[in-house]
Amino acid sequence: MPGQSVIAGIGNTAYGKHPGRDRVSLIVEACANALADAGIEKDLVDGVLVKMANAEPSFLYGQKVSEALGLRPNIGASLDQGGAANIGLISYATMAIKAGLMQVAIICYGDTPRTGSRSVYQRPRGDDAVYGWYSTAAGYAMVHQRYRQEYKIPDEHFGAVAVACRAHGARNPQAHLRQAITLDDYMASPFVVEPLRRDDCCLLSDGAAAVIVMSKQRAKSLGIDKAVPILGFGQGQESWDVHLRPSLTSTQASVSAEKAFRMAGIARKDISVAQLYDCFTVTPLLTLEDYGFFAPGQAAAFAGAGGLALDGGLPFNTSGGLLSETGTPGLQLVIEGVRQMRGDAVSQVAGARHCLVSNQGGTMHTHATLILGAAA
């Protein structure tokens, strides 16, 4: 299976604010851009796989999007795994193509939490809401606090994650937030839910994105240049909510990564660039440790020493990630991974051969991993 399916096209809308726009109309725009990027007509698409919208879950959403696209695909479906769903859908498309159930799939996502409803992010968390657990940030604050205390992590090392993402986003003309910050700026930013500062938290952004998946042979027959091979993928999930877990500083991301690396047949040292889910600054640090790049508690020092910068040992989130490019959950990381592997990213890592992408949902509940290879 490694390399037999490819990402043949990518597309997105502008990220930021789209007042008055419906999320489905944004998806249609992103899909049109992805089809144009691949250089194919929409009639070739026989699979439409949609990540469930966070702000407004919808029944038969895959069919609604297919109708808006003017398609009657063999498979139309939506999936809820939180932010892990996009790589999950890419994985399912790859397997469905191999099984002969479809030939060309669009994987897409769109939402409007910036100008529409953001209630999913600020809703009360059950009976514990009375004690202050009243947002997504509150759950991550507990994870951040535990990691910080367990391994004696200085705040500056979390700040280094934010500084790297914001620097990369400042170079990206498509980023929602194109403003670099210094470590002093980070330390001066106000607390949202202590110990989380404002700059520890990702953006809320309107926008949509789409990728097109097909077999390597199909891409070749269509004359698609620079199709990016899918080398490996995996998934893992926590079954317990945050306050019930045996550990707050490790997750089933380790299972997800092990599956992806085994499928790809490469080692951690072969990764040239990483696009890691960064809904909060603690998230990519824990991901790197769960992925086996560092021992527990050691990724923070790597970040603090500049290891995640473009000229660092592992350049990460080269278009700005969720902290700077867009807060939309996850597909933008795949798209930047494709750009890196095609060699046409704005902040291109020279000689990049393998890109690691992570997606995560909930409060570190779900996790998905994708490994991409360089375009032929």
N, C-alpha and C positions, 0 to 999 in steps of 0.2 A: 503493500500500500504506500510506503513513503515515496513522495514525489509523483504519484500517479494522478493526483488531483491538484489543480492549480487555482490560484486567484487570478482571474483574467481581466478584471476591471474593478475600479474603485471610484466612488463618487460621494460627495457630501454637499450640503447647503452651507451657506454662511452660518457661523456660530455666534450666538449672542442673544439678541432679542428679535422676535418675529410677532409683534402684536397683531392680533386678528387672524393669524394663520392657524389652520387646522393641522394637527400632527400628520394626518394622512397626506395632505397636500405637500408637506415637507418631504415625506417619504417618496412620493412620486417624483419630486424634483431631484432628490439624491439618486434614485434609481435611474432616471434619465441621464444623469451625469456619469454614472457607472457604465451604462450601456454605451455611451459615447466614448468613454475612455477605452473600453474593450473594442469598440468599432463594430458592434453587432446590433441587429434589430431586436426589438423586444419579443417578436414572434418566436424566437428561438428558445425563450425562457419557458421551462415546463415545471419549475419549482419555485415557490414563493414562501420563504421562511422569515417570520417576523418576530422580533423580540417584543414581548408585551410592554406596553407603555407604562412607565412608573406612575405618572400623574393620573391616568385614567384607564384602568384595565377594562377590556372590552371583549364581549362574547363574539366568537367567530371572527376574530380580528384578522387572521390570515386571509379569510375570504373577502373581508371588507377591503383590505389592501389590494388583493388580486383584482377585484372589481374596479378599483380606482386606477389600476395600471392597465386595465383593458385586457386582462388575461384570464384564461381558464386552465390553470396548471394541473399537471398530474397530482401534485402534492401542494396544498396550501395549508400552512399551519402557523400558529404562534406558540411561544414558549415563555414560561415564567421561571427563571432561575436568578432573578435580579440581574446584576451586572455581569454575571457569568454566562448569560444566555447567548450572547453573540458568538463566542467561540464554540459554545455548545451546538448552535445551529450550523456553524461551519463544519463541525465534526459530523453531524447527522447528514448534511448535504453530501459530504465526501463518501460516507457509507452508502447512502441511497444511490448515488451515481455508480458506485462499484456494483451495487445489486441490480442495476438496470432499471431502477424505478423512475429516474429522471436523468436528463443529460446536462441541462444548464439551470443553475439555481441562482436566484437573487436572495441574499441575506440582508435584511434591512432593519432599521430602527429610526424612530422619530418621536419627539415629544416637545412640549412647551411649558416646562415648569418655571421658566423665568417670567413669562408674561401670563401664563395660565395658572392652573392649580399646582401648588406644591405641598398639599396636605399630607401626602404619603411620607414626606421627610420630617414633618413636625408633629405627627400624630402621637398621642399618648401611648405608652407601652404597658398595657394591661394594668393590673393592680399596683405595679411599681411606679406608675406615673406620679402618684402622690408624693413620692420621695425624690422626684426630679427627673425621672427617666421619661422625657417628653420629646425626644427627637432622635434622629439617626446619630447626630453628633454625641449625644449622651452615652450611647452604647460604645462608640469608638473612644470616648474619653476614658472609659473604664479600661479598655484594652491598652490605650496609650499610657495610662497611669501605671498599670501593672508592669508593662515592659520597661518603663522608665525606672520604677523602683526595684524590680527584680535584678536588673543588670546595671543599675547606677548610671543610666544614660543621661548625659547633660542635655539641656534644652537645645543647645547650639547644634547638636547632631541632627535633631529633627529639623531645625532651621536650614541645615545644609540641603536637605531634600527639597524644601520649598524654594530655596535660592536657585538650585539647579534647574528645576522645572520652570520657574519664572524667567530665568535667563534664556532658556531654550524657546519659551513661548514668545519672548520679546523679539526673537529673530524670525518668527513665523508670521507672515502677513495674514494668514487665515485665523490666527488665534483670537479668542474672545477677549483675553486679557494680555495685552502686549506691553507689560510694564515690569522690568527687572527690579529686584529688591536686593538689598544687602542683608547681611546677618543682623546688623543693628536694627534695620527696618523690621525684620522678623521679631526680634526680641521686644520691640516697642509695640507690636500689634496687640490689640486688646484680646482678652480672653472671651471665648464664646461659651464653652463649657470647660472650666478649668480641669486639666491642664492644656486643653486645646486652645490655641490662639487662632485668630481669624485666618492667618496665613498657613495654618495646618490643614485648613478645610478646603475642599474642592469647590468649584464654581457651580452655580445653577445656570444652565444655558438652554435656550431653545435651539433646535436644529435637528438634522437627520443625516444619516450616512447609509451607504450600501456597498456591498461587494458582490462580485459575480464569481461563482465557483463552477468549474467544469473539469472534465478529464484532460490530462496532458495531450492525449491524442486528438480530442475535440478541438482544443485550442490551436494545435498545429494545423489541423485541417481548415480552420477558419483564418489562418494567417495572423494570429494574434502574437505580436512581439512582446517579449519581456513578461510572459506569464510567470508568476512566482509559485514555485512548488510548495505544497503543504507536506512537510516531512514528518510531523508527529503532533499528536494532541492527546489530552487526557483530562479527566475530571475527578473531583473529590468533593465531599461535602460534610459539614458538621450537622448532626441531627438534633442538637440541643441549642437553646437560646443562650445568650452570653452568660447570664448569671448561673446557669446550670452546668457549664463546661468544666471539665477537670483541669484545663489549662487555658489561659487567655493569651499565651505567647507562642502557641503553635496551633496549626490547623491542618486540615486534610489537603491543603495545597501541596504537601509533601507527596501524597499519593498521586495527585494530578500530574505533578512534574515528573515523577518516576515513570509513569506510563508514557508521557510524551517523549522523554529522552530515550526510553527503550525503543519506542516505535521509530524514532528518527535515526537511531544508531549513532548518535554523537555524544560527546562528553561535555560537561559544563565549560571546560576550557575552550571549547570550539565556538562558544557564543561571542559574537562581535558587538552586538548592540541589543538592548532590552527595552521593551515598552511595557511597563508594569503598572497595574491598576493602582492609582494613587488618590483614592477618594479622601484619604487623610494621610499625613506624612508617615505615620507609623506603618501603614499598610505595605508599601514596597520594602521596607526594612524587614518585616516579618516574612514577606514573600521570599526574599533572597535567602533568608535563613532556612525556611521550610524547603526551598528548592535545592539546598545543599551547597550553596556558594560560600556560606559562612557558618561557623558554629553559632549557637544561640547567643544573642547579645553582641555579636561582632560586626554585623552589617552597619550599625550606627557609626562606629569609628571609621569604617571605610567611607561612608558618606561624608563624615566630618572632615576627612582628609582630601575631599574633592574627587573621590573615586567615581561619582555618578555624573560628573561634568563631561562635556564633549571631548575633552582631552584627558579624561580619567581612565581608570582601568576597565570600567564597564559603562560606557555612555548609555544614559537611559532617558526615556521620554523626550526624545529629541525634537518633538514638535510642541512640547509643553505639557502634555498629559492632561489629566482632569484638573490639575491645579492651575493651568494656564491656557491650554488650547481650547478646551470645552469640558463642561461638567457632564455632558451626555455620556452614558455609561458603557464605555468599552470599545465600540466599533472603531472609533478614531485611532485607538492604539493599534489595531490590526491594519488600518489604512496606512499609518506611518510606518509600520513594519514592512508593508509592501513597497512603499516608496524607498525605504532603505535598501531593500533587496533588488529593486530595479535600478538603484543608483541615481535617483532623481529627487531625493529629499532636499529640502531647503538647507538643513544642517546635516549634510551627508557625512556619514562615518566612512572614511577612506578604506577601501578594501573589505568592506563588510560582507561576510559570507553566510552567516547564520543569525537570525533574529529570534529572540524569545519574547513572547507576548503572554501576559496574564490578564485574566478577567476575573472579577470577584463580585458576589452579590450578597445582599443583606448586610448584617454586621459580621462579616467574615464567615457567613454560613455556606455559601457555594463558591466553588473555584473551578476555573478551566484554564488550560495551558495550551499554547500553540507554538510550534516551531516552524519557521519559514526558512527556505533556502534561497540562494541567489538566483535571479532570473537567468535563464539560458541565453 
